[in-house]
Every structure is written in C-alpha cells, then in structure tokens.
Amino acid sequence: MLGISLKQVPHIYHHDVVSNKDKDVRKGCLKIKVGEGEEQQKITVPVNYLNHPLFVQLLKEAEEEYGFAQKGTITIPCQVEDFKHVQYLIHRDKSHHHLVPCFRV
C-alpha cells in the first residue's frame, strides 16, 4: 500500500496502541477492533481520527461488511498492518498543523 514499508515508518503515537491487558481508555480516545477473524487486535485511537477522510473510508468499508447493526466495539475489516499505515498517514497529516515540532522519547 503506497510503497512504504512499516519497518521504515517510525513508531508514532506509541501511547495510542493499547494492549488487550490495558482496559483503560484515555480521555479523548476510543477502542476499536482491527482485522478479521482470529487476526483481530484492539487498538485505541484518538476520537479526532473519526472525521479524517481516510478513517471515514475505513468506516464505510466496515458498514459494507457488517452493516449498521454492529453491537459493541467498532470493527474495521482490514489487515492490522494496513490500519497501522493509515494511522501513520492520519497522524502525519494532523501533525502538519503543529507550529512547534513534537518531541518523542
């Protein structure tokens, strides 16, 4: 997808990816399921991702796959690596609006 290897992409928003053991969701975030079948992972994303065009497209694909009758957690029917790439693109797009560079540990 877009010719970028995930190994080349720096690990961004490390605090947004939450393990299954962590049941707390930070304020301003929501937990979603990504993947299909046994390959699903729970990932926490900022709620401001919901109105980004790339995320809206993923939600449309979820609607086509599961309909509006989904109960519980939103499930995005794509490969986890593809979702992480989209997450990187959204983060990169949103970070272009910062006037001060962000520092990462």
CNS distance restraints for C-alpha pairs under 8 A (distance, minus, plus):
assign (resid   1 and name CA) (resid  82 and name CA) 7.42 0.50 0.50
assign (resid   4 and name CA) (resid   8 and name CA) 6.92 0.50 0.50
assign (resid   4 and name CA) (resid   9 and name CA) 7.61 0.50 0.50
assign (resid   5 and name CA) (resid   9 and name CA) 6.85 0.50 0.50
assign (resid   6 and name CA) (resid  81 and name CA) 7.46 0.50 0.50
assign (resid   6 and name CA) (resid  85 and name CA) 6.86 0.50 0.50
assign (resid   9 and name CA) (resid  88 and name CA) 7.77 0.50 0.50
assign (resid  12 and name CA) (resid  88 and name CA) 6.91 0.50 0.50
assign (resid  12 and name CA) (resid  91 and name CA) 7.80 0.50 0.50
assign (resid  13 and name CA) (resid  17 and name CA) 7.21 0.50 0.50
assign (resid  13 and name CA) (resid  91 and name CA) 7.99 0.50 0.50
assign (resid  16 and name CA) (resid  43 and name CA) 7.33 0.50 0.50
assign (resid  16 and name CA) (resid  44 and name CA) 5.30 0.50 0.50
assign (resid  16 and name CA) (resid  45 and name CA) 5.64 0.50 0.50
assign (resid  16 and name CA) (resid  46 and name CA) 7.33 0.50 0.50
assign (resid  17 and name CA) (resid  43 and name CA) 5.30 0.50 0.50
assign (resid  17 and name CA) (resid  44 and name CA) 5.43 0.50 0.50
assign (resid  17 and name CA) (resid  45 and name CA) 7.31 0.50 0.50
assign (resid  18 and name CA) (resid  22 and name CA) 6.23 0.50 0.50
assign (resid  18 and name CA) (resid  42 and name CA) 7.28 0.50 0.50
assign (resid  18 and name CA) (resid  43 and name CA) 5.80 0.50 0.50
assign (resid  18 and name CA) (resid  44 and name CA) 5.88 0.50 0.50
assign (resid  19 and name CA) (resid  42 and name CA) 7.20 0.50 0.50
assign (resid  19 and name CA) (resid  43 and name CA) 7.55 0.50 0.50
assign (resid  20 and name CA) (resid  41 and name CA) 7.82 0.50 0.50
assign (resid  20 and name CA) (resid  42 and name CA) 6.37 0.50 0.50
assign (resid  25 and name CA) (resid  29 and name CA) 6.36 0.50 0.50
assign (resid  25 and name CA) (resid  30 and name CA) 6.48 0.50 0.50
assign (resid  25 and name CA) (resid  31 and name CA) 6.99 0.50 0.50
assign (resid  25 and name CA) (resid  44 and name CA) 7.15 0.50 0.50
assign (resid  26 and name CA) (resid  30 and name CA) 7.76 0.50 0.50
assign (resid  28 and name CA) (resid  46 and name CA) 5.80 0.50 0.50
assign (resid  28 and name CA) (resid  47 and name CA) 5.67 0.50 0.50
assign (resid  28 and name CA) (resid  48 and name CA) 7.90 0.50 0.50
assign (resid  29 and name CA) (resid  44 and name CA) 6.35 0.50 0.50
assign (resid  29 and name CA) (resid  45 and name CA) 5.36 0.50 0.50
assign (resid  29 and name CA) (resid  46 and name CA) 4.13 0.50 0.50
assign (resid  29 and name CA) (resid  47 and name CA) 5.02 0.50 0.50
assign (resid  30 and name CA) (resid  44 and name CA) 5.43 0.50 0.50
assign (resid  30 and name CA) (resid  45 and name CA) 5.63 0.50 0.50
assign (resid  30 and name CA) (resid  46 and name CA) 6.41 0.50 0.50
assign (resid  30 and name CA) (resid  47 and name CA) 6.25 0.50 0.50
assign (resid  31 and name CA) (resid  42 and name CA) 6.43 0.50 0.50
assign (resid  31 and name CA) (resid  43 and name CA) 5.55 0.50 0.50
assign (resid  31 and name CA) (resid  44 and name CA) 4.20 0.50 0.50
assign (resid  31 and name CA) (resid  45 and name CA) 6.39 0.50 0.50
assign (resid  31 and name CA) (resid  73 and name CA) 7.09 0.50 0.50
assign (resid  31 and name CA) (resid  74 and name CA) 7.92 0.50 0.50
assign (resid  32 and name CA) (resid  42 and name CA) 5.60 0.50 0.50
assign (resid  32 and name CA) (resid  43 and name CA) 5.47 0.50 0.50
assign (resid  32 and name CA) (resid  44 and name CA) 6.22 0.50 0.50
assign (resid  32 and name CA) (resid  45 and name CA) 7.57 0.50 0.50
assign (resid  32 and name CA) (resid  73 and name CA) 5.65 0.50 0.50
assign (resid  32 and name CA) (resid  74 and name CA) 5.13 0.50 0.50
assign (resid  32 and name CA) (resid  75 and name CA) 5.96 0.50 0.50
assign (resid  32 and name CA) (resid  76 and name CA) 7.48 0.50 0.50
assign (resid  33 and name CA) (resid  40 and name CA) 6.20 0.50 0.50
assign (resid  33 and name CA) (resid  41 and name CA) 5.56 0.50 0.50
assign (resid  33 and name CA) (resid  42 and name CA) 4.52 0.50 0.50
assign (resid  33 and name CA) (resid  43 and name CA) 6.22 0.50 0.50
assign (resid  33 and name CA) (resid  73 and name CA) 6.65 0.50 0.50
assign (resid  33 and name CA) (resid  74 and name CA) 6.15 0.50 0.50
assign (resid  33 and name CA) (resid  75 and name CA) 4.54 0.50 0.50
assign (resid  33 and name CA) (resid  76 and name CA) 6.12 0.50 0.50
assign (resid  34 and name CA) (resid  40 and name CA) 5.30 0.50 0.50
assign (resid  34 and name CA) (resid  41 and name CA) 5.38 0.50 0.50
assign (resid  34 and name CA) (resid  42 and name CA) 6.36 0.50 0.50
assign (resid  34 and name CA) (resid  43 and name CA) 7.06 0.50 0.50
assign (resid  34 and name CA) (resid  75 and name CA) 5.75 0.50 0.50
assign (resid  34 and name CA) (resid  76 and name CA) 4.80 0.50 0.50
assign (resid  34 and name CA) (resid  77 and name CA) 6.24 0.50 0.50
assign (resid  34 and name CA) (resid  78 and name CA) 6.45 0.50 0.50
assign (resid  34 and name CA) (resid  79 and name CA) 7.08 0.50 0.50
assign (resid  34 and name CA) (resid  80 and name CA) 5.87 0.50 0.50
assign (resid  34 and name CA) (resid  83 and name CA) 7.27 0.50 0.50
assign (resid  35 and name CA) (resid  39 and name CA) 5.55 0.50 0.50
assign (resid  35 and name CA) (resid  40 and name CA) 4.23 0.50 0.50
assign (resid  35 and name CA) (resid  41 and name CA) 6.52 0.50 0.50
assign (resid  35 and name CA) (resid  75 and name CA) 7.59 0.50 0.50
assign (resid  35 and name CA) (resid  76 and name CA) 6.34 0.50 0.50
assign (resid  35 and name CA) (resid  77 and name CA) 5.21 0.50 0.50
assign (resid  35 and name CA) (resid  78 and name CA) 5.01 0.50 0.50
assign (resid  35 and name CA) (resid  79 and name CA) 5.01 0.50 0.50
assign (resid  35 and name CA) (resid  80 and name CA) 5.51 0.50 0.50
assign (resid  36 and name CA) (resid  40 and name CA) 5.43 0.50 0.50
assign (resid  36 and name CA) (resid  77 and name CA) 5.74 0.50 0.50
assign (resid  36 and name CA) (resid  78 and name CA) 6.83 0.50 0.50
assign (resid  36 and name CA) (resid  79 and name CA) 7.32 0.50 0.50
assign (resid  39 and name CA) (resid  80 and name CA) 7.91 0.50 0.50
assign (resid  40 and name CA) (resid  80 and name CA) 7.48 0.50 0.50
assign (resid  41 and name CA) (resid  80 and name CA) 7.27 0.50 0.50
assign (resid  45 and name CA) (resid  49 and name CA) 7.06 0.50 0.50
assign (resid  46 and name CA) (resid  50 and name CA) 7.97 0.50 0.50
assign (resid  48 and name CA) (resid  52 and name CA) 7.48 0.50 0.50
assign (resid  49 and name CA) (resid  55 and name CA) 6.42 0.50 0.50
assign (resid  49 and name CA) (resid  90 and name CA) 7.19 0.50 0.50
assign (resid  50 and name CA) (resid  55 and name CA) 5.90 0.50 0.50
assign (resid  50 and name CA) (resid  56 and name CA) 6.44 0.50 0.50
assign (resid  51 and name CA) (resid  55 and name CA) 6.91 0.50 0.50
assign (resid  51 and name CA) (resid  56 and name CA) 6.29 0.50 0.50
assign (resid  52 and name CA) (resid  56 and name CA) 6.10 0.50 0.50
assign (resid  52 and name CA) (resid  90 and name CA) 7.18 0.50 0.50
assign (resid  53 and name CA) (resid  57 and name CA) 6.22 0.50 0.50
assign (resid  54 and name CA) (resid  58 and name CA) 6.58 0.50 0.50
assign (resid  54 and name CA) (resid  86 and name CA) 6.97 0.50 0.50
assign (resid  54 and name CA) (resid  90 and name CA) 7.26 0.50 0.50
assign (resid  55 and name CA) (resid  59 and name CA) 6.27 0.50 0.50
assign (resid  55 and name CA) (resid  86 and name CA) 7.74 0.50 0.50
assign (resid  56 and name CA) (resid  60 and name CA) 6.25 0.50 0.50
assign (resid  57 and name CA) (resid  61 and name CA) 6.33 0.50 0.50
assign (resid  58 and name CA) (resid  62 and name CA) 6.25 0.50 0.50
assign (resid  58 and name CA) (resid  76 and name CA) 6.46 0.50 0.50
assign (resid  58 and name CA) (resid  77 and name CA) 7.94 0.50 0.50
assign (resid  59 and name CA) (resid  63 and name CA) 6.17 0.50 0.50
assign (resid  59 and name CA) (resid  76 and name CA) 6.83 0.50 0.50
assign (resid  60 and name CA) (resid  64 and name CA) 6.25 0.50 0.50
assign (resid  61 and name CA) (resid  65 and name CA) 6.15 0.50 0.50
assign (resid  61 and name CA) (resid  76 and name CA) 7.49 0.50 0.50
assign (resid  61 and name CA) (resid  77 and name CA) 7.14 0.50 0.50
assign (resid  62 and name CA) (resid  66 and name CA) 5.79 0.50 0.50
assign (resid  62 and name CA) (resid  67 and name CA) 7.08 0.50 0.50
assign (resid  62 and name CA) (resid  75 and name CA) 6.65 0.50 0.50
assign (resid  62 and name CA) (resid  76 and name CA) 5.36 0.50 0.50
assign (resid  62 and name CA) (resid  77 and name CA) 5.93 0.50 0.50
assign (resid  63 and name CA) (resid  67 and name CA) 4.33 0.50 0.50
assign (resid  63 and name CA) (resid  68 and name CA) 5.89 0.50 0.50
assign (resid  65 and name CA) (resid  77 and name CA) 7.31 0.50 0.50
assign (resid  66 and name CA) (resid  70 and name CA) 6.44 0.50 0.50
assign (resid  70 and name CA) (resid  74 and name CA) 7.14 0.50 0.50
assign (resid  78 and name CA) (resid  82 and name CA) 6.66 0.50 0.50
assign (resid  78 and name CA) (resid  83 and name CA) 6.63 0.50 0.50
assign (resid  79 and name CA) (resid  83 and name CA) 6.34 0.50 0.50
assign (resid  80 and name CA) (resid  84 and name CA) 6.19 0.50 0.50
assign (resid  81 and name CA) (resid  85 and name CA) 6.27 0.50 0.50
assign (resid  82 and name CA) (resid  86 and name CA) 6.36 0.50 0.50
assign (resid  83 and name CA) (resid  87 and name CA) 6.03 0.50 0.50
assign (resid  84 and name CA) (resid  88 and name CA) 6.13 0.50 0.50
assign (resid  85 and name CA) (resid  89 and name CA) 6.31 0.50 0.50
assign (resid  86 and name CA) (resid  90 and name CA) 6.16 0.50 0.50
assign (resid  87 and name CA) (resid  91 and name CA) 6.12 0.50 0.50
assign (resid  88 and name CA) (resid  92 and name CA) 6.03 0.50 0.50
assign (resid  89 and name CA) (resid  93 and name CA) 6.05 0.50 0.50
assign (resid  90 and name CA) (resid  94 and name CA) 6.09 0.50 0.50
assign (resid  91 and name CA) (resid  95 and name CA) 5.93 0.50 0.50
assign (resid  92 and name CA) (resid  96 and name CA) 6.42 0.50 0.50
assign (resid  93 and name CA) (resid  97 and name CA) 7.69 0.50 0.50
assign (resid  94 and name CA) (resid  98 and name CA) 7.85 0.50 0.50
